[in-house]
Amino acid sequence: MKVEIQSIHFNPDRKLVDFVNKKIEKISSIDDSLIKTDVFLKIEKPESPENKIAEIRVHSSKGEYFAKKQCDTFEESIDLSVQALRKQVLKQKGR
């Protein structure tokens, strides 16, 4: 599965990119029909807490899945987004 990461208003370090890829792999292992994943990382208001936003859109031959979470760290927001996507994929797969 192809993974595209776009960061808005900052440059992600290699550690964050590796973290994203590792988490996305867990979703792709659930369902073989997943084609592409778009990950958008944003910093909303730099001076406020919980300003890190992760939006993840997964394209599948069965449809599209989307999750958006906002937390203190990118790792936490990515983790929560992946959990939400996992639920969506499992629910669709069970149908």
MMTF fields as JSON, N, C-alpha, C and O atoms, coordinates in Angstrom:
{
  "mmtfVersion": "1.0.0",
  "mmtfProducer": "UNKNOWN",
  "numBonds": 379,
  "numAtoms": 380,
  "numGroups": 95,
  "numChains": 1,
  "numModels": 1,
  "chainsPerModel": [1],
  "groupsPerChain": [95],
  "chainIdList": ["A"],
  "bondAtomList": [4, 2, 8, 6, 12, 10, 16, 14, 20, 18, 24, 22, 28, 26, 32, 30, 36, 34, 40, 38, 44, 42, 48, 46, 52, 50, 56, 54, 60, 58, 64, 62, 68, 66, 72, 70, 76, 74, 80, 78, 84, 82, 88, 86, 92, 90, 96, 94, 100, 98, 104, 102, 108, 106, 112, 110, 116, 114, 120, 118, 124, 122, 128, 126, 132, 130, 136, 134, 140, 138, 144, 142, 148, 146, 152, 150, 156, 154, 160, 158, 164, 162, 168, 166, 172, 170, 176, 174, 180, 178, 184, 182, 188, 186, 192, 190, 196, 194, 200, 198, 204, 202, 208, 206, 212, 210, 216, 214, 220, 218, 224, 222, 228, 226, 232, 230, 236, 234, 240, 238, 244, 242, 248, 246, 252, 250, 256, 254, 260, 258, 264, 262, 268, 266, 272, 270, 276, 274, 280, 278, 284, 282, 288, 286, 292, 290, 296, 294, 300, 298, 304, 302, 308, 306, 312, 310, 316, 314, 320, 318, 324, 322, 328, 326, 332, 330, 336, 334, 340, 338, 344, 342, 348, 346, 352, 350, 356, 354, 360, 358, 364, 362, 368, 366, 372, 370, 376, 374],
  "bondOrderList": [1, 1, 1, 1, 1, 1, 1, 1, 1, 1, 1, 1, 1, 1, 1, 1, 1, 1, 1, 1, 1, 1, 1, 1, 1, 1, 1, 1, 1, 1, 1, 1, 1, 1, 1, 1, 1, 1, 1, 1, 1, 1, 1, 1, 1, 1, 1, 1, 1, 1, 1, 1, 1, 1, 1, 1, 1, 1, 1, 1, 1, 1, 1, 1, 1, 1, 1, 1, 1, 1, 1, 1, 1, 1, 1, 1, 1, 1, 1, 1, 1, 1, 1, 1, 1, 1, 1, 1, 1, 1, 1, 1, 1, 1],
  "groupList": [{"groupName": "MET", "atomNameList": ["N", "CA", "C", "O"], "elementList": ["N", "C", "C", "O"], "formalChargeList": [0, 0, 0, 0], "bondAtomList": [1, 0, 2, 1, 3, 2], "bondOrderList": [1, 1, 2], "singleLetterCode": "M", "chemCompType": "L-PEPTIDE LINKING"}, {"groupName": "LYS", "atomNameList": ["N", "CA", "C", "O"], "elementList": ["N", "C", "C", "O"], "formalChargeList": [0, 0, 0, 0], "bondAtomList": [1, 0, 2, 1, 3, 2], "bondOrderList": [1, 1, 2], "singleLetterCode": "K", "chemCompType": "L-PEPTIDE LINKING"}, {"groupName": "VAL", "atomNameList": ["N", "CA", "C", "O"], "elementList": ["N", "C", "C", "O"], "formalChargeList": [0, 0, 0, 0], "bondAtomList": [1, 0, 2, 1, 3, 2], "bondOrderList": [1, 1, 2], "singleLetterCode": "V", "chemCompType": "L-PEPTIDE LINKING"}, {"groupName": "GLU", "atomNameList": ["N", "CA", "C", "O"], "elementList": ["N", "C", "C", "O"], "formalChargeList": [0, 0, 0, 0], "bondAtomList": [1, 0, 2, 1, 3, 2], "bondOrderList": [1, 1, 2], "singleLetterCode": "E", "chemCompType": "L-PEPTIDE LINKING"}, {"groupName": "ILE", "atomNameList": ["N", "CA", "C", "O"], "elementList": ["N", "C", "C", "O"], "formalChargeList": [0, 0, 0, 0], "bondAtomList": [1, 0, 2, 1, 3, 2], "bondOrderList": [1, 1, 2], "singleLetterCode": "I", "chemCompType": "L-PEPTIDE LINKING"}, {"groupName": "GLN", "atomNameList": ["N", "CA", "C", "O"], "elementList": ["N", "C", "C", "O"], "formalChargeList": [0, 0, 0, 0], "bondAtomList": [1, 0, 2, 1, 3, 2], "bondOrderList": [1, 1, 2], "singleLetterCode": "Q", "chemCompType": "L-PEPTIDE LINKING"}, {"groupName": "SER", "atomNameList": ["N", "CA", "C", "O"], "elementList": ["N", "C", "C", "O"], "formalChargeList": [0, 0, 0, 0], "bondAtomList": [1, 0, 2, 1, 3, 2], "bondOrderList": [1, 1, 2], "singleLetterCode": "S", "chemCompType": "L-PEPTIDE LINKING"}, {"groupName": "HIS", "atomNameList": ["N", "CA", "C", "O"], "elementList": ["N", "C", "C", "O"], "formalChargeList": [0, 0, 0, 0], "bondAtomList": [1, 0, 2, 1, 3, 2], "bondOrderList": [1, 1, 2], "singleLetterCode": "H", "chemCompType": "L-PEPTIDE LINKING"}, {"groupName": "PHE", "atomNameList": ["N", "CA", "C", "O"], "elementList": ["N", "C", "C", "O"], "formalChargeList": [0, 0, 0, 0], "bondAtomList": [1, 0, 2, 1, 3, 2], "bondOrderList": [1, 1, 2], "singleLetterCode": "F", "chemCompType": "L-PEPTIDE LINKING"}, {"groupName": "ASN", "atomNameList": ["N", "CA", "C", "O"], "elementList": ["N", "C", "C", "O"], "formalChargeList": [0, 0, 0, 0], "bondAtomList": [1, 0, 2, 1, 3, 2], "bondOrderList": [1, 1, 2], "singleLetterCode": "N", "chemCompType": "L-PEPTIDE LINKING"}, {"groupName": "PRO", "atomNameList": ["N", "CA", "C", "O"], "elementList": ["N", "C", "C", "O"], "formalChargeList": [0, 0, 0, 0], "bondAtomList": [1, 0, 2, 1, 3, 2], "bondOrderList": [1, 1, 2], "singleLetterCode": "P", "chemCompType": "L-PEPTIDE LINKING"}, {"groupName": "ASP", "atomNameList": ["N", "CA", "C", "O"], "elementList": ["N", "C", "C", "O"], "formalChargeList": [0, 0, 0, 0], "bondAtomList": [1, 0, 2, 1, 3, 2], "bondOrderList": [1, 1, 2], "singleLetterCode": "D", "chemCompType": "L-PEPTIDE LINKING"}, {"groupName": "ARG", "atomNameList": ["N", "CA", "C", "O"], "elementList": ["N", "C", "C", "O"], "formalChargeList": [0, 0, 0, 0], "bondAtomList": [1, 0, 2, 1, 3, 2], "bondOrderList": [1, 1, 2], "singleLetterCode": "R", "chemCompType": "L-PEPTIDE LINKING"}, {"groupName": "LEU", "atomNameList": ["N", "CA", "C", "O"], "elementList": ["N", "C", "C", "O"], "formalChargeList": [0, 0, 0, 0], "bondAtomList": [1, 0, 2, 1, 3, 2], "bondOrderList": [1, 1, 2], "singleLetterCode": "L", "chemCompType": "L-PEPTIDE LINKING"}, {"groupName": "THR", "atomNameList": ["N", "CA", "C", "O"], "elementList": ["N", "C", "C", "O"], "formalChargeList": [0, 0, 0, 0], "bondAtomList": [1, 0, 2, 1, 3, 2], "bondOrderList": [1, 1, 2], "singleLetterCode": "T", "chemCompType": "L-PEPTIDE LINKING"}, {"groupName": "ALA", "atomNameList": ["N", "CA", "C", "O"], "elementList": ["N", "C", "C", "O"], "formalChargeList": [0, 0, 0, 0], "bondAtomList": [1, 0, 2, 1, 3, 2], "bondOrderList": [1, 1, 2], "singleLetterCode": "A", "chemCompType": "L-PEPTIDE LINKING"}, {"groupName": "GLY", "atomNameList": ["N", "CA", "C", "O"], "elementList": ["N", "C", "C", "O"], "formalChargeList": [0, 0, 0, 0], "bondAtomList": [1, 0, 2, 1, 3, 2], "bondOrderList": [1, 1, 2], "singleLetterCode": "G", "chemCompType": "PEPTIDE LINKING"}, {"groupName": "TYR", "atomNameList": ["N", "CA", "C", "O"], "elementList": ["N", "C", "C", "O"], "formalChargeList": [0, 0, 0, 0], "bondAtomList": [1, 0, 2, 1, 3, 2], "bondOrderList": [1, 1, 2], "singleLetterCode": "Y", "chemCompType": "L-PEPTIDE LINKING"}, {"groupName": "CYS", "atomNameList": ["N", "CA", "C", "O"], "elementList": ["N", "C", "C", "O"], "formalChargeList": [0, 0, 0, 0], "bondAtomList": [1, 0, 2, 1, 3, 2], "bondOrderList": [1, 1, 2], "singleLetterCode": "C", "chemCompType": "L-PEPTIDE LINKING"}],
  "groupTypeList": [0, 1, 2, 3, 4, 5, 6, 4, 7, 8, 9, 10, 11, 12, 1, 13, 2, 11, 8, 2, 9, 1, 1, 4, 3, 1, 4, 6, 6, 4, 11, 11, 6, 13, 4, 1, 14, 11, 2, 8, 13, 1, 4, 3, 1, 10, 3, 6, 10, 3, 9, 1, 4, 15, 3, 4, 12, 2, 7, 6, 6, 1, 16, 3, 17, 8, 15, 1, 1, 5, 18, 11, 14, 8, 3, 3, 6, 4, 11, 13, 6, 2, 5, 15, 13, 12, 1, 5, 2, 13, 1, 5, 1, 16, 12],
  "groupIdList": [1, 2, 3, 4, 5, 6, 7, 8, 9, 10, 11, 12, 13, 14, 15, 16, 17, 18, 19, 20, 21, 22, 23, 24, 25, 26, 27, 28, 29, 30, 31, 32, 33, 34, 35, 36, 37, 38, 39, 40, 41, 42, 43, 44, 45, 46, 47, 48, 49, 50, 51, 52, 53, 54, 55, 56, 57, 58, 59, 60, 61, 62, 63, 64, 65, 66, 67, 68, 69, 70, 71, 72, 73, 74, 75, 76, 77, 78, 79, 80, 81, 82, 83, 84, 85, 86, 87, 88, 89, 90, 91, 92, 93, 94, 95],
  "secStructList": [7, 3, 3, 3, 3, 3, 3, 3, 1, 1, 7, 7, 7, 2, 2, 2, 2, 2, 2, 2, 2, 2, 2, 2, 2, 2, 2, 2, 6, 6, 7, 6, 6, 3, 3, 3, 3, 3, 3, 3, 3, 3, 3, 7, 7, 6, 6, 1, 1, 1, 7, 3, 3, 3, 3, 3, 3, 3, 3, 3, 6, 6, 3, 3, 3, 3, 3, 3, 3, 3, 3, 1, 1, 2, 2, 2, 2, 2, 2, 2, 2, 2, 2, 2, 2, 2, 2, 2, 2, 2, 2, 2, 2, 6, 7],
  "xCoordList": [0.844, 0.0, 0.89, 1.911, 0.48, 1.232, 0.818, -0.371, 1.8, 1.537, 2.133, 3.334, 1.29, 1.745, 1.578, 0.491, 2.664, 2.625, 2.844, 3.839, 1.91, 2.034, 1.999, 1.069, 3.018, 3.042, 2.832, 3.442, 1.965, 1.595, 2.208, 1.946, 3.012, 3.689, 4.875, 5.327, 5.385, 6.586, 7.159, 6.492, 8.398, 9.044, 9.152, 9.766, 8.563, 8.624, 10.013, 10.692, 10.426, 11.709, 11.528, 10.403, 12.625, 12.612, 11.894, 11.208, 12.064, 11.453, 9.923, 9.271, 9.353, 7.906, 7.4, 6.357, 8.124, 7.749, 7.772, 6.869, 8.794, 8.878, 7.722, 7.164, 7.368, 6.259, 4.946, 4.167, 4.72, 3.51, 3.469, 2.449, 4.562, 4.608, 4.366, 3.685, 4.92, 4.749, 3.28, 2.756, 2.62, 1.217, 0.308, -0.644, 0.597, -0.213, -0.078, -1.035, 1.09, 1.301, 0.325, -0.145, 0.019, -0.907, -2.299, -2.98, -2.722, -4.029, -3.984, -4.916, -2.909, -2.83, -2.762, -3.099, -2.33, -2.277, -3.671, -3.855, -4.643, -6.006, -6.759, -7.447, -6.612, -7.405, -6.511, -5.767, -6.586, -5.755, -6.301, -5.603, -7.534, -8.143, -7.724, -8.156, -6.898, -6.454, -5.426, -4.472, -5.628, -4.798, -3.791, -2.599, -4.284, -3.456, -3.883, -5.052, -2.916, -3.199, -2.603, -1.435, -3.412, -2.957, -2.946, -3.952, -1.801, -1.656, -1.345, -0.393, -2.141, -1.918, -1.598, -2.378, -0.46, -0.032, -0.022, 0.605, -0.717, -0.841, -0.576, -0.814, -0.076, 0.017, -0.961, -0.803, -1.977, -3.031, -2.604, -2.36, -2.511, -2.072, -0.842, -0.967, 0.337, 1.573, 1.628, 2.327, 0.908, 0.998, 0.07, 0.199, -0.85, -1.807, -1.469, -0.861, -1.867, -1.682, -2.688, -3.641, -2.48, -3.318, -3.494, -4.615, -2.384, -2.435, -1.94, -1.838, -1.633, -1.129, -2.294, -2.973, -2.513, -3.641, -3.122, -2.213, -3.716, -3.43, -4.723, -5.705, -4.716, -5.847, -5.356, -4.349, -6.054, -5.646, -6.828, -7.914, -6.602, -7.617, -7.073, -6.01, -7.814, -7.408, -8.346, -9.565, -7.761, -8.524, -8.486, -7.43, -9.661, -9.798, -10.646, -11.374, -10.552, -11.423, -12.874, -13.795, -13.072, -14.42, -14.986, -16.162, -14.167, -14.637, -13.489, -12.324, -13.847, -12.856, -13.09, -14.229, -11.984, -12.051, -11.329, -10.342, -11.824, -11.214, -11.25, -12.229, -10.168, -10.111, -9.281, -8.283, -9.707, -8.982, -8.962, -10.005, -7.773, -7.626, -6.678, -5.769, -6.92, -6.098, -5.64, -6.458, -4.306, -3.727, -2.501, -2.171, -1.837, -0.612, 0.566, 1.399, 0.637, 1.762, 1.237, 0.107, 2.061, 1.675, 1.54, 0.655, 2.422, 2.375, 1.02, 0.428, 0.545, -0.736, -1.896, -2.791, -1.884, -2.969, -2.951, -4.011, -1.774, -1.667, -2.178, -2.918, -1.778, -2.19, -3.719, -4.311, -4.348, -5.805, -6.51, -7.55, -5.944, -6.522, -6.453, -7.409, -5.321, -5.154, -6.126, -6.675, -6.338, -7.307, -8.711, -9.439, -9.083, -10.41, -10.525, -11.561, -9.477, -9.489, -9.558, -10.241, -8.853, -8.861, -10.292, -10.721, -11.018, -12.407, -13.261, -14.087, -13.048, -13.822, -13.543, -14.467, -12.272, -11.879, -12.435, -12.963, -12.32, -12.843, -14.364, -14.911, -15.037, -16.493, -16.897, -17.827, -16.204, -16.502, -16.175, -16.904, -15.096, -14.665, -15.653, -15.85, -16.271, -17.223, -18.552, -19.338, -18.809, -20.096, -20.154, -21.161],
  "yCoordList": [-1.178, 0.0, 1.242, 1.299, 2.221, 3.471, 4.421, 4.592, 5.028, 5.967, 7.322, 7.43, 8.357, 9.72, 10.539, 10.597, 11.172, 11.999, 13.448, 13.783, 14.303, 15.734, 16.469, 16.31, 17.267, 18.059, 19.517, 20.027, 20.168, 21.54, 22.471, 22.334, 23.405, 24.429, 23.907, 24.585, 22.716, 22.219, 21.047, 20.498, 20.673, 19.52, 18.403, 18.595, 17.24, 16.143, 15.516, 15.445, 15.065, 14.374, 12.917, 12.429, 12.24, 10.855, 9.922, 8.983, 10.196, 9.382, 9.412, 8.38, 10.59, 10.739, 10.027, 9.375, 10.145, 9.479, 7.963, 7.269, 7.449, 6.006, 5.548, 4.469, 6.373, 6.056, 5.941, 5.01, 6.892, 6.875, 5.602, 4.914, 5.296, 4.11, 2.825, 1.918, 2.747, 1.56, 1.388, 0.275, 2.482, 2.427, 2.082, 1.317, 2.637, 2.375, 0.914, 0.328, 0.329, -1.086, -1.973, -2.979, -1.607, -2.404, -2.438, -3.462, -1.328, -1.293, -2.126, -2.876, -1.994, -2.702, -4.212, -4.962, -4.662, -6.101, -6.692, -7.906, -5.844, -6.299, -6.622, -7.638, -5.731, -5.845, -5.655, -4.678, -6.595, -6.531, -5.567, -5.252, -5.088, -4.217, -2.75, -1.908, -2.431, -1.045, -0.682, -1.424, 0.466, 0.868, 1.948, 1.823, 3.01, 4.189, 4.862, 4.826, 5.47, 6.208, 7.606, 7.77, 8.602, 9.987, 10.413, 10.296, 10.909, 11.364, 12.852, 13.274, 13.647, 15.085, 15.42, 15.115, 16.04, 16.446, 17.965, 18.615, 18.531, 19.988, 20.45, 19.726, 21.674, 22.354, 23.516, 24.415, 23.492, 24.488, 25.851, 26.776, 25.987, 27.25, 26.919, 26.276, 27.338, 26.932, 27.242, 26.555, 28.259, 28.651, 27.865, 27.956, 27.102, 26.388, 24.905, 24.322, 24.296, 22.843, 22.115, 22.72, 20.849, 20.026, 20.669, 20.825, 21.039, 21.71, 20.833, 21.309, 19.576, 18.668, 17.857, 17.131, 17.991, 17.33, 16.302, 16.572, 15.127, 14.079, 13.716, 13.336, 13.837, 13.412, 12.281, 12.421, 11.167, 10.014, 9.564, 9.302, 9.477, 9.011, 7.769, 7.803, 6.676, 5.409, 5.102, 5.054, 4.897, 4.55, 3.038, 2.411, 2.472, 1.028, 0.726, 1.589, -0.492, -0.884, -0.986, -0.996, -1.062, -1.153, 0.203, 0.297, 1.256, 2.573, 3.394, 3.196, 4.318, 5.22, 5.325, 5.335, 5.403, 5.536, 6.818, 7.196, 7.492, 8.756, 8.89, 8.518, 9.426, 9.734, 10.989, 11.208, 11.81, 13.044, 13.173, 13.122, 13.341, 13.491, 14.652, 14.95, 15.302, 16.433, 16.18, 15.97, 16.201, 15.893, 16.764, 17.661, 16.471, 17.196, 16.847, 17.704, 15.591, 15.152, 14.51, 14.023, 14.514, 13.857, 12.352, 11.718, 11.792, 10.346, 9.929, 8.934, 10.71, 10.398, 10.569, 9.726, 11.65, 11.872, 10.835, 10.418, 10.414, 9.362, 8.045, 7.322, 7.741, 6.492, 6.415, 5.385, 7.483, 7.502, 7.431, 6.785, 8.093, 8.038, 6.627, 6.146, 5.973, 4.605, 3.654, 2.749, 3.859, 3.028, 3.195, 2.217, 4.437, 4.703, 4.07, 3.496, 4.173, 3.571, 2.054, 1.41, 1.501, 0.043, -0.45, -1.46, 0.28, -0.075, -0.015, -0.893, 1.035, 1.2, 0.067, -0.485, -0.273, -1.339, -2.683, -3.444, -2.978, -4.239, -4.313, -5.372, -3.2, -3.173, -3.439, -4.202, -2.813, -3.007, -4.426, -5.019, -4.965, -6.31, -7.353, -8.389, -7.087, -8.007, -8.089, -9.006, -7.124, -7.091, -8.114, -8.214],
  "zCoordList": [0.0, 0.0, 0.0, 0.685, -0.777, -0.884, 0.248, 0.518, 0.899, 1.995, 1.631, 1.38, 1.602, 1.342, 2.616, 3.191, 3.05, 4.258, 3.861, 3.218, 4.246, 3.988, 5.321, 6.112, 5.551, 6.777, 6.397, 5.457, 7.138, 6.826, 7.861, 9.056, 7.411, 8.222, 9.037, 9.96, 8.715, 9.382, 8.583, 7.707, 8.893, 8.271, 9.309, 10.358, 9.029, 10.008, 10.035, 9.011, 11.209, 11.287, 10.876, 10.767, 10.654, 10.167, 11.156, 10.753, 12.444, 13.48, 13.384, 13.547, 13.12, 12.988, 11.731, 11.769, 10.633, 9.386, 9.564, 9.097, 10.234, 10.504, 11.391, 11.188, 12.373, 13.279, 12.493, 12.697, 11.602, 10.778, 9.93, 9.889, 9.263, 8.4, 9.186, 8.705, 10.387, 11.224, 11.612, 11.582, 11.975, 12.374, 11.191, 11.34, 10.04, 8.847, 8.42, 7.914, 8.617, 8.293, 9.048, 8.515, 10.282, 11.094, 10.467, 10.525, 9.87, 9.212, 7.929, 7.639, 7.173, 5.893, 6.074, 5.158, 7.243, 7.492, 7.743, 7.652, 8.054, 8.325, 7.039, 6.942, 6.045, 4.819, 3.595, 3.509, 2.649, 1.438, 0.396, -0.568, 0.564, -0.448, -0.297, -1.085, 0.693, 0.9, -0.161, -0.395, -0.799, -1.933, -1.559, -1.838, -0.923, -0.681, 0.623, 1.004, 1.29, 2.52, 2.416, 2.064, 2.724, 2.784, 4.245, 4.944, 4.698, 6.079, 6.046, 5.39, 6.75, 6.848, 8.296, 9.198, 8.515, 9.853, 9.902, 9.066, 10.881, 10.98, 12.403, 13.369, 12.505, 13.795, 13.716, 12.891, 14.582, 14.463, 15.013, 14.237, 16.315, 16.93, 17.76, 18.802, 17.331, 18.009, 19.498, 20.242, 19.944, 21.351, 22.271, 23.492, 21.717, 22.567, 22.693, 21.795, 23.818, 23.958, 23.068, 22.577, 22.866, 21.995, 20.627, 20.142, 20.013, 18.719, 17.567, 16.436, 17.831, 16.793, 16.228, 16.955, 14.924, 14.269, 13.273, 12.489, 13.323, 12.337, 11.636, 12.274, 10.316, 9.499, 8.624, 7.93, 8.652, 7.853, 7.012, 7.53, 5.706, 4.767, 4.075, 3.456, 4.188, 3.587, 2.425, 2.59, 1.255, 0.056, -0.116, -0.04, -0.35, -0.486, -1.704, -2.194, -2.189, -3.294, -2.822, -3.638, -1.511, -0.935, -0.526, -0.176, -0.566, -0.154, 0.409, 0.061, 1.283, 1.861, 3.365, 3.831, 4.121, 5.572, 5.96, 5.328, 7.007, 7.42, 8.931, 9.577, 9.489, 10.922, 11.125, 10.438, 12.077, 12.409, 13.92, 14.571, 14.472, 15.922, 16.215, 15.439, 17.366, 17.793, 19.221, 20.117, 19.431, 20.746, 21.011, 20.236, 22.134, 22.509, 21.608, 21.311, 21.175, 20.34, 19.061, 19.018, 18.03, 16.784, 16.977, 16.403, 17.787, 18.017, 18.598, 18.179, 19.569, 20.198, 19.213, 19.157, 18.442, 17.491, 16.37, 15.902, 15.935, 14.92, 15.479, 14.813, 16.704, 17.349, 17.466, 17.143, 17.919, 18.063, 16.71, 16.579, 15.71, 14.364, 13.792, 13.185, 13.991, 13.49, 14.197, 13.57, 15.494, 16.227, 15.643, 15.469, 15.342, 14.769, 13.379, 13.043, 12.584, 11.246, 11.322, 10.525, 12.277, 12.462, 12.719, 12.162, 13.573, 13.865, 12.595, 12.346, 11.801, 10.57, 9.584, 8.988, 9.416, 8.482, 8.939, 8.129, 10.233, 10.759, 10.617, 10.308, 10.84, 10.707, 9.257, 8.999, 8.319, 6.894, 6.459, 5.664, 6.97, 6.601, 7.119, 6.484, 8.257, 8.854, 8.138, 8.378, 7.251, 6.52, 5.436, 4.735]
}
